Amino acid sequence: MNAPGGHGLPASVDRAIERMYARFGRYPLPGNLEPCPECGPGSSAADIAATSLCSLSGRQLDALHVVSLADDALRHFFPRLIELLLTEPAPPFDFVYGLHRLEGRLATWDPAETAVVRRVLHAAWAELLSAHPARLGYLSDTRSLLNLADWCDIPLEPFLEGWQAVDTLTAAMHLADLVSDVCTFETPFGPAAKITVLSWLSQPAIGERLQDAVLATDSEDAALELSTAYELWTSCLPG
């Protein structure tokens, strides 16, 4: 049986994933699996049962409509779901599209279970801010990771407050990306998360951070991206 982790993820993220597998290991493989033949061609119940959890593909989880499963069944597959999001840049579209259905579900789970999920996402967040571009699969941008945290009922404020303390060019580049996303996408976040993120982004310190980063970098490409984000910030965020 393959072990979780080992996909080139940073050690801190790998360790958090291993703890998540251990915590959710008490939930057995659900019986009566009915994979959708259209969502996962060739993904039979027998093949899924014969594959170790940490080797299941995004297509197989997509075929199970994993996020729509009953709670105990979802919890069996949940560590692999999160691991795939951190290791695959482009999981199956329907698999990603359905993630919003997690909203409200983890709030009813054992606090120890939600705690290990929170540790994984915070470990991933710290690594994300340390490199631009990050190499964390689908969760390589701040908007995607914050959305997942929101759907998992994990407060966003600690992520944002921690970001405020990371005074590096890479963190500023991710900040520029988020400003661009917020000012470009019609619905970058759900209603509650949007209020939290916009309130944080609207602080004068955010604009100052972008300006300082423009002056600090010797990369023309980075300076252009940062200055463009600052212009967006001045036009659509403050106030």
The 8 nearest C-alpha neighbors of each residue, nearest first, counted from 0:
[[1, 51, 2, 53, 54, 50, 52, 3],
 [0, 2, 53, 3, 54, 51, 52, 4],
 [1, 3, 4, 0, 53, 5, 54, 17],
 [4, 2, 53, 17, 5, 1, 16, 20],
 [5, 3, 13, 6, 2, 16, 17, 8],
 [4, 6, 7, 3, 8, 13, 2, 10],
 [7, 5, 8, 4, 86, 13, 3, 9],
 [6, 8, 5, 9, 4, 86, 10, 13],
 [7, 9, 6, 13, 10, 12, 5, 135],
 [10, 8, 12, 11, 13, 7, 126, 123],
 [9, 11, 13, 12, 14, 8, 7, 15],
 [12, 10, 14, 13, 9, 122, 15, 123],
 [11, 13, 15, 122, 10, 9, 14, 123],
 [14, 12, 10, 16, 4, 15, 11, 8],
 [15, 13, 17, 11, 16, 12, 10, 18],
 [14, 16, 119, 12, 18, 17, 13, 118],
 [17, 15, 19, 13, 18, 14, 119, 12],
 [16, 18, 14, 20, 19, 15, 3, 13],
 [19, 17, 21, 15, 16, 20, 22, 14],
 [18, 20, 16, 22, 17, 21, 115, 78],
 [21, 19, 17, 23, 18, 22, 78, 24],
 [20, 22, 18, 24, 19, 23, 17, 25],
 [23, 21, 19, 20, 24, 18, 112, 25],
 [22, 24, 20, 25, 21, 26, 19, 75],
 [25, 23, 21, 26, 22, 20, 75, 27],
 [24, 26, 23, 27, 22, 75, 21, 74],
 [25, 27, 75, 24, 23, 71, 74, 28],
 [28, 26, 29, 75, 25, 24, 72, 71],
 [27, 29, 75, 30, 26, 72, 48, 76],
 [30, 28, 72, 27, 32, 31, 75, 71],
 [29, 31, 32, 28, 27, 72, 33, 48],
 [32, 30, 33, 29, 44, 34, 28, 45],
 [31, 33, 44, 30, 34, 29, 63, 43],
 [32, 34, 31, 44, 35, 63, 43, 62],
 [35, 33, 63, 62, 36, 43, 32, 44],
 [34, 36, 62, 38, 37, 39, 63, 33],
 [37, 35, 40, 39, 38, 34, 62, 41],
 [36, 38, 35, 39, 40, 62, 34, 41],
 [39, 37, 62, 35, 36, 61, 40, 58],
 [38, 40, 62, 36, 42, 58, 37, 59],
 [41, 39, 36, 42, 37, 38, 35, 62],
 [40, 42, 43, 39, 36, 46, 59, 37],
 [43, 41, 39, 40, 59, 46, 34, 44],
 [42, 44, 46, 45, 41, 34, 47, 33],
 [43, 45, 47, 46, 32, 48, 34, 33],
 [44, 46, 48, 43, 47, 49, 42, 50],
 [47, 45, 49, 43, 48, 44, 50, 42],
 [46, 48, 44, 50, 49, 45, 43, 42],
 [47, 49, 45, 46, 50, 44, 28, 51],
 [48, 50, 46, 47, 45, 51, 44, 52],
 [51, 49, 47, 48, 46, 55, 52, 54],
 [50, 52, 54, 53, 0, 49, 55, 1],
 [51, 53, 54, 55, 50, 79, 76, 75],
 [52, 54, 3, 51, 79, 55, 2, 1],
 [55, 53, 51, 52, 56, 50, 1, 79],
 [56, 54, 52, 53, 50, 59, 51, 57],
 [57, 55, 59, 58, 54, 60, 83, 61],
 [56, 58, 60, 59, 90, 61, 91, 83],
 [57, 59, 61, 56, 39, 60, 91, 62],
 [60, 58, 62, 56, 61, 57, 42, 39],
 [61, 59, 63, 57, 62, 58, 65, 64],
 [60, 62, 58, 94, 64, 59, 63, 57],
 [63, 61, 39, 35, 34, 38, 59, 60],
 [62, 64, 34, 65, 60, 61, 35, 59],
 [65, 63, 61, 62, 67, 66, 60, 68],
 [64, 66, 63, 68, 67, 60, 73, 61],
 [65, 67, 68, 64, 73, 100, 101, 98],
 [66, 68, 65, 64, 69, 100, 73, 101],
 [69, 67, 65, 73, 66, 72, 70, 64],
 [70, 68, 72, 71, 73, 67, 66, 74],
 [69, 71, 73, 72, 74, 68, 104, 108],
 [72, 70, 74, 73, 69, 75, 26, 29],
 [73, 71, 75, 74, 69, 70, 29, 68],
 [74, 72, 70, 76, 75, 68, 71, 77],
 [73, 75, 77, 71, 72, 76, 70, 23],
 [76, 74, 26, 72, 73, 77, 27, 23],
 [77, 75, 73, 74, 79, 78, 80, 72],
 [76, 78, 74, 80, 79, 73, 75, 81],
 [79, 77, 81, 80, 20, 76, 19, 82],
 [78, 80, 82, 77, 81, 76, 53, 83],
 [79, 81, 77, 83, 78, 82, 76, 84],
 [82, 80, 84, 78, 79, 83, 77, 85],
 [83, 81, 79, 85, 84, 80, 78, 86],
 [84, 82, 86, 85, 80, 81, 87, 79],
 [83, 85, 81, 137, 82, 86, 87, 136],
 [86, 84, 136, 135, 82, 83, 138, 137],
 [85, 87, 136, 83, 84, 135, 82, 88],
 [86, 88, 136, 89, 83, 90, 84, 137],
 [89, 87, 136, 137, 90, 86, 84, 135],
 [88, 90, 87, 137, 91, 136, 92, 84],
 [89, 91, 87, 57, 92, 88, 95, 94],
 [92, 90, 94, 93, 58, 57, 89, 95],
 [91, 93, 95, 94, 96, 90, 89, 97],
 [94, 92, 96, 95, 91, 97, 61, 38],
 [93, 95, 61, 91, 92, 97, 96, 90],
 [96, 94, 92, 97, 93, 98, 91, 90],
 [95, 97, 93, 94, 98, 92, 99, 91],
 [98, 96, 95, 99, 94, 100, 93, 66],
 [97, 99, 100, 95, 96, 101, 66, 94],
 [98, 100, 101, 97, 102, 150, 96, 147],
 [101, 99, 98, 102, 97, 66, 67, 150],
 [102, 100, 99, 150, 104, 98, 151, 103],
 [103, 101, 150, 100, 104, 99, 151, 152],
 [102, 104, 106, 105, 101, 152, 150, 151],
 [103, 105, 106, 101, 102, 107, 151, 108],
 [104, 106, 108, 107, 151, 103, 152, 113],
 [105, 107, 104, 103, 108, 152, 151, 113],
 [108, 106, 105, 104, 109, 103, 110, 113],
 [109, 107, 105, 106, 110, 112, 113, 104],
 [108, 110, 112, 111, 113, 107, 105, 106],
 [111, 109, 113, 112, 114, 108, 106, 107],
 [112, 110, 114, 109, 113, 115, 22, 108],
 [113, 111, 109, 114, 110, 115, 22, 116],
 [112, 114, 116, 110, 115, 111, 117, 105],
 [115, 113, 111, 117, 112, 116, 110, 118],
 [116, 114, 118, 117, 19, 112, 113, 119],
 [117, 115, 113, 119, 114, 118, 120, 112],
 [116, 118, 114, 120, 115, 119, 121, 113],
 [119, 117, 115, 121, 116, 120, 122, 114],
 [120, 118, 15, 122, 116, 117, 121, 16],
 [119, 121, 123, 117, 122, 118, 124, 116],
 [120, 122, 124, 118, 123, 119, 117, 125],
 [123, 121, 119, 125, 12, 120, 124, 118],
 [122, 124, 120, 126, 121, 125, 12, 127],
 [125, 123, 121, 127, 126, 122, 120, 128],
 [126, 124, 122, 128, 127, 123, 121, 129],
 [125, 127, 129, 123, 124, 128, 122, 130],
 [126, 128, 124, 133, 129, 125, 130, 123],
 [127, 129, 170, 125, 126, 130, 169, 124],
 [128, 130, 126, 127, 169, 125, 170, 131],
 [131, 129, 133, 132, 128, 169, 127, 126],
 [132, 130, 133, 169, 172, 173, 129, 128],
 [131, 133, 130, 134, 139, 127, 140, 169],
 [132, 134, 131, 130, 139, 127, 135, 140],
 [135, 133, 136, 139, 132, 127, 8, 130],
 [136, 134, 139, 85, 138, 86, 133, 137],
 [135, 137, 88, 86, 87, 85, 138, 139],
 [136, 138, 88, 84, 139, 89, 87, 85],
 [139, 137, 144, 136, 135, 143, 140, 85],
 [140, 138, 135, 133, 137, 136, 134, 127],
 [141, 139, 138, 142, 143, 144, 173, 133],
 [140, 142, 144, 143, 145, 177, 173, 139],
 [141, 143, 145, 144, 140, 146, 177, 187],
 [144, 142, 146, 138, 141, 145, 140, 147],
 [143, 145, 147, 141, 138, 146, 142, 148],
 [146, 144, 148, 142, 147, 143, 141, 149],
 [145, 147, 149, 143, 144, 148, 142, 150],
 [148, 146, 150, 144, 149, 145, 151, 143],
 [149, 147, 151, 145, 153, 146, 150, 144],
 [148, 150, 146, 152, 151, 147, 153, 145],
 [149, 151, 102, 147, 152, 101, 148, 99],
 [150, 152, 148, 149, 153, 105, 102, 147],
 [153, 151, 149, 150, 106, 148, 154, 105],
 [152, 154, 148, 151, 149, 155, 117, 150],
 [155, 153, 156, 152, 149, 157, 148, 158],
 [154, 156, 158, 157, 153, 159, 149, 145],
 [155, 157, 159, 158, 154, 160, 195, 161],
 [158, 156, 160, 159, 155, 161, 154, 162],
 [159, 157, 161, 155, 156, 160, 162, 121],
 [158, 160, 162, 156, 161, 157, 163, 155],
 [161, 159, 157, 163, 162, 158, 156, 164],
 [160, 162, 158, 163, 159, 164, 157, 165],
 [163, 161, 159, 165, 164, 160, 158, 170],
 [162, 164, 160, 161, 165, 159, 166, 205],
 [163, 165, 162, 161, 166, 160, 159, 167],
 [166, 164, 162, 163, 167, 170, 161, 128],
 [165, 167, 164, 170, 168, 163, 171, 162],
 [168, 166, 170, 169, 165, 171, 129, 212],
 [167, 169, 171, 170, 172, 212, 166, 216],
 [170, 168, 172, 171, 131, 167, 130, 129],
 [169, 171, 128, 173, 167, 172, 168, 174],
 [170, 172, 174, 168, 169, 173, 175, 167],
 [173, 171, 175, 169, 174, 170, 168, 176],
 [174, 172, 176, 170, 175, 171, 177, 169],
 [175, 173, 171, 177, 172, 176, 178, 170],
 [174, 176, 172, 228, 178, 173, 177, 225],
 [177, 175, 173, 179, 174, 178, 180, 172],
 [176, 178, 180, 174, 179, 175, 181, 142],
 [177, 179, 175, 181, 180, 176, 228, 182],
 [180, 178, 176, 182, 177, 181, 183, 228],
 [181, 179, 177, 183, 178, 182, 184, 176],
 [182, 180, 178, 179, 183, 184, 187, 177],
 [181, 183, 179, 180, 178, 184, 235, 231],
 [184, 182, 180, 181, 179, 185, 178, 187],
 [185, 183, 187, 186, 180, 181, 182, 179],
 [184, 186, 187, 183, 181, 182, 188, 180],
 [187, 185, 188, 184, 189, 181, 193, 190],
 [186, 188, 184, 181, 185, 180, 189, 142],
 [189, 187, 193, 186, 192, 146, 190, 142],
 [188, 190, 192, 193, 191, 186, 187, 146],
 [189, 191, 193, 192, 188, 194, 186, 195],
 [192, 190, 194, 193, 189, 195, 188, 149],
 [193, 191, 195, 189, 194, 190, 188, 196],
 [192, 194, 188, 190, 196, 191, 195, 189],
 [195, 193, 197, 191, 192, 196, 198, 190],
 [196, 194, 192, 198, 193, 197, 199, 191],
 [195, 197, 199, 193, 198, 194, 200, 192],
 [198, 196, 200, 194, 199, 195, 193, 201],
 [199, 197, 201, 195, 196, 200, 194, 202],
 [198, 200, 196, 197, 201, 202, 195, 159],
 [199, 201, 197, 202, 198, 196, 205, 236],
 [200, 202, 237, 236, 198, 199, 197, 203],
 [201, 203, 204, 200, 205, 199, 237, 198],
 [202, 204, 205, 206, 207, 201, 237, 200],
 [205, 203, 207, 202, 206, 208, 201, 200],
 [206, 204, 208, 207, 203, 202, 200, 209],
 [205, 207, 209, 208, 203, 204, 229, 210],
 [206, 208, 204, 210, 205, 209, 211, 203],
 [209, 207, 205, 211, 206, 210, 204, 212],
 [208, 210, 212, 206, 207, 211, 229, 225],
 [209, 211, 207, 213, 212, 208, 206, 214],
 [212, 210, 208, 214, 213, 209, 207, 215],
 [211, 213, 215, 209, 214, 210, 216, 208],
 [214, 212, 222, 210, 211, 215, 216, 225],
 [213, 215, 211, 212, 216, 210, 222, 217],
 [216, 214, 212, 213, 211, 217, 168, 222],
 [217, 215, 218, 213, 214, 212, 222, 221],
 [216, 218, 219, 215, 222, 214, 221, 213],
 [219, 217, 221, 216, 220, 222, 223, 213],
 [218, 220, 222, 221, 223, 217, 216, 224],
 [219, 221, 223, 218, 222, 224, 225, 217],
 [222, 220, 224, 218, 223, 219, 225, 216],
 [221, 223, 213, 219, 225, 220, 224, 226],
 [224, 222, 226, 220, 221, 225, 227, 219],
 [225, 223, 221, 227, 222, 226, 228, 220],
 [224, 226, 228, 222, 227, 223, 175, 213],
 [225, 227, 229, 223, 228, 224, 222, 230],
 [228, 226, 230, 224, 229, 225, 223, 231],
 [229, 227, 231, 225, 175, 226, 230, 179],
 [228, 230, 232, 226, 231, 227, 209, 225],
 [231, 229, 227, 233, 232, 228, 226, 234],
 [232, 230, 228, 234, 229, 233, 235, 227],
 [231, 233, 229, 236, 230, 234, 235, 228],
 [234, 232, 230, 231, 235, 236, 229, 237],
 [235, 233, 231, 232, 236, 230, 237, 229],
 [236, 234, 232, 233, 231, 182, 237, 238],
 [235, 237, 232, 201, 233, 234, 238, 200],
 [238, 236, 201, 233, 235, 202, 232, 203],
 [237, 236, 201, 202, 235, 198, 203, 233]]
